[in-house]
């Protein structure tokens, strides 16, 4: 069964990740991460929801997933140090989120 990142990593590490960067508010339909961009950070999604989409060669968009609070959109690209493989769009008012770098993720994990 699928579980959000916050559930998998636990309350302590989730709280540390949230504390690493300032909160942000983004309106619905805002592009939060863009396919092909360098992976410089992840988003710590505290509330709201996102659409994970993939752009095809002729411009069509495929919906890969819908994710909500407790998720870390952008984590795979950051961990792999590769360009982003999908676009993340705010589906609803993105009430509070934080972003953090690969170094911050590693430091949060080591400090446990």
Protein Blocks (a to p, Z undefined) as FASTA:
>chain_A
ZZdfklmnojklmmmmmmmpccddddehiafbdghiacfbdcddfbdcdddddddfkopa
cdfbdcdehiaehklmmmnopacfbdcddfbdcfbacdddfklmmmmmmmZZ
